[in-house]
Amino acid sequence: MAMEQAGMLFAFGFLLLITAIVITVILAFTTTSKAKASAAREANYRELAEKASLDSSEIRASLIEVKSRLASVERMLKEVE
C-alpha cells in the first residue's frame, strides 16, 4: 500500500508541477502582451503629439500672416480716409 501511495503522490506532484509551469507561461505571455500593447500605445501618442506640435506651428505661422495682412489693410483704410 505504501508503494501505491507513493505512486499517487508522484502523480499529484507531477500534476502540480505541470499546473505551475502552465500558470507561469500564461502569466509571462500576458505580461509580454501588455508590455507590447503599452509600447504601441505610447508610440501612437508620441506620433500624435508630434503631429499636434507641427499643426500648432502651422497655425501660428498662418495667424502671423493674417495679422500682418490685417495691419496692412488697416493702414490702407486709414490712408483712404
SULCOR-V552167 format. One record per helix or strand. SS is the DSSP state (H for helix, E for strand). FROM is the first residue (numbers start at 1). LEN is the number of residues. If there is no record, write none. Layout:
ss;from;len
SS;FROM;LEN
SS;FROM;LEN
This chain:
ss;from;len
H;2;79
